Amino acid sequence: MVSLGPDQSIFLKRLVNLGKKTIITRVTKKWLESRRLFLKRIKEQVRLLSGEPDVELSLYEKSLSDFYSLTWERSTEEIFRRNIESAQFVLCGDFHSSPGAQKFHAKWISEYLANHKEEQVVVALECFMEHQQDYFNAWVSGSITDELFLDKVDWEYQWGFNFESYKALIQKLSQQNVRFICVNSDAPSLKERDDEIFENIKKSTKVDEKVFVLIGQYHLAPGHLPQGFNKNVVSVHLNSEELYFALSDRGLENDVEVLKRESHFCFLNSPPWIQWQDHLFYLEEQYEEDQFLSGDDFNQVVFDYIGLIKKDLLIDNKHKMFGVSFVDELMDDDFEIKWGDFVLPMVESESSFYWPEKEEGVLVVPSFNHAASVAGRFVHADLMGLKELPKTDNLIAWTWLEAVGYFMSKLINPKRSPRSIKNMTAFLNSRMSQEEAQDFVQKLIKSRVGELSGGKSLKGFETWTENINAARLKGSLLGESLFNHYVLGQISVDTLKNYFSMPLYPTNKFDSFYNFLVARLESGD
């Protein structure tokens, strides 16, 4: 159960008064049914590869599921931050096979450290055994290489999950005032191991130190927490499927970011199927001779997403098959000579795309958001009969392709956030001089302001690199606005399909449509 308080009741009443309740209910129930079935199928595939969990792990899993089925209240990041101020231990629930989990914890712990520079902070790591501390210290100090360290700690056997995502977390936090301790144990049972982990933390820390513990999420169920973690503790959970679907049943999965029950907080920053797909990929890698994902691994993901998108938009799911490749799989010498000037700026801007001329989905970044965008861009190309990509100087057309790809990806991951001027600036600073980045951002702002004030969009920038970077930023903002109008029932499915069927040519007709749509979205009609 989820208790949302009077403020959310007002939100629901406002939607009823606007006459949008039936629209949101229809969209949400259809969406929910397909996502529940999708998640169920992924978990069934996980079970086929991993087998049934042992009895003790099943008890942990059920205990946590039962805990999520209790009443939770809507909360905020501010309330969460106030709670961890007074806690000695902060248990950070880790979904080991999902790099997004380690990235999430690295981000908020780093923000905490930046605001508490004088505080003594310890980060306890379940992913390393207590007796491996000396090797860990040598590795963090740079005395031994990654390869030697992984061999000494027997990473593949002892842990086995993606080392790079844990390495990124450790590197990010090691730049701040933090001390790491290795705390895992090889005790035969989970209960014994949990108790030994607490004892290892207790003997390695002082009462005036704040301790962040990165530990598997199943260990956070109150009935299975070690006795030592019964006071001065805050637990941080991630993306509970029970809580996510409890909110989704009310159409509120996009409006609640944090839930709270006593000293437990659950952050909902992505749908639960994202982390289960991560886990499925992890298991599939274990059965492959080389442990690297290829475009073939994403083929099924993309086609699953096409099916979900078409179901949402009431489109016949019959479609031709096409290949999905990582961009580096295409980049042989002949390809670079012929296509390098077009593809390399796409790589630099991290823009995945569907290539109708080649009937190829091209993944520049191996992520589920990019797979969803490629799936959406195929659906879009199919609807409008796109046979070839627009010319690189056609900023409006590329902005629209990016916008629709972003919109479609939001159907898969409603928690995805658009690019902002701030993170675009940071992105560009890593790829060009600060002066060049600032100059380009000013051009972007001028272009965006021109659109929002009712003026026509700029025809384009001087180079293809500038155009695709501009299209990515403007497209994600336009796609976000389009998605919000759709969710609130202000744009119907039929209207969306009409928009997505609009051909890019003749250019003057399409430009008029684009300017009309921008004006409509900004007016709120």
Phi, psi and omega in degrees: 000146179234123177260124188251351176082170185296329182298323180286329176298322177297320179301313181296319181295322180296320179294322178297315181297330178278358177076026185251003185299314184295324181293313182295319179299316181297313181296315185294315183295319178295315180297315182298315182302314182291323181287323177297317179294321179298312179297319179300317181294319178299315182293328175295321177295322177299315181297322180297322182278322186263346185077175179289140178294155179293168188300317183294317179295323178298322178294319177299315181298315181293321179300319180290319178298318178297322179295320178292339181279353176282179182281123174245152182248152175295139181222191181218164175296326179297316177297319178301313181298321179296323181292320182285344177302319186263359182269145174274321182247134174237111182270118185258106183293120185252127169265096198307321187273002181251107179304332178298329179293313179294323179295319180299310182293322178300320184294309187283329176293320177299319178296321177298314181299322181297331181265358181223058188294336182268353184279144176277116186236137177239139173245116180265131187246117175289337187287355176232145179285151181304319184287357179264008186302318182296317177297319180298313180300319180295321180293313181297325181282351180088009183284334177230155182282166175304314185298314180293319180299312182297326177291316183295324181267001178051053187304313185299323181276316185284327184228295169087349180278179187300110182294323185299323181289325175288322178299318180298319178298313182296318179296320181296315184282333182290346177282354182242182186282083184215147176242133180261143171228141176268129192230357186289163183227155177258028177302150187290333181242157179298318181299314179296321181295316178302315181296320180290325176300315179298317179297321178295322178292315184299316184282348183254002182228164178250161184294337181267007178261140173270135187239118172263124184248115177270107189217153181307139186299328180300336182283354185273352178300130185308324182291346183243002177292139175303148184304330181293340181262047182249004174206157182054039184233137169238134179250136183245113180258161181228127163052050174299128179291327178297314181287323179299312182285333174298320176289318182297328178301336177258003182073028187243014185296339181264355186253350182239122181259331185222134173240155186222139168220112183055240182263016180253133177239138175239120176268136181243083185254357172200156179296152185295335181291340179296312182289330177288328173293320174304316183292322178297316177298319179301314181294320180296325179297329182295339182260002180257149181293313173258145191263037182241135178287146176236174177302328179301325179296332182268354181305307183295323178300312181298316182290326173299316181294322176301316179299317179294316180297315180294326177294318179298321185265009177057048179248139176305129187277005177284130178201161179287156178273153175212162181275154174237126182228150165285148186298327182288344176285344180266343196273062169275178186299315181297320181296315182297321180297319186274322190238356187304318183296333178274315189281322185301317174298329175295320178295313182297327180272357182058051181247104174283157186201164170258132186251095186297326180300326183255357186050055187223132169268129185245116179264113177277327178236129182279072181228163180289328175297319179290323176298320178294321179295317178298317178301314181295323181288332173292314179302317180298312180299322180294318181295320184266358180069036183289122181257335178211150181292152180292165178294154187290346179268002182267082185298320182297315181297316180292324177298319180293318177299317178295320181296315181290320176301318178294314178304311181299322180293332177291335175294331179272317181230085182299344181276356180297139181251145179287162174291149176242166176302322183295309182284337172295320179298315179298320179298314182291325180300333180278354186239347181210176180293157181300322180295316178296319180296316180295320179297317180293319180297322177297321176296319179299314181298317179298318179296316182293316179298321178300319178296312186290338179269007176094358178277169180282151179292155173295146181292329180162168177266185187284327185236162177295324178300315178295319182297315184288326175294319178295318181296322180296314181293306183295323180294319180293323178292319178293318178297322177297315179296318179297318179296317180297319178296322180294313182298323180278003176079013181277345174228126183278166177298318180297319178296318177303313182297326175296316178300312185289344178271354181294119180290154180284346183232144003289148188301318184295324179291318179293319179301321178296318177299315182300313180295323175298315183294316178302315180297320181294315181295323181285332179282341180084006180283000000 
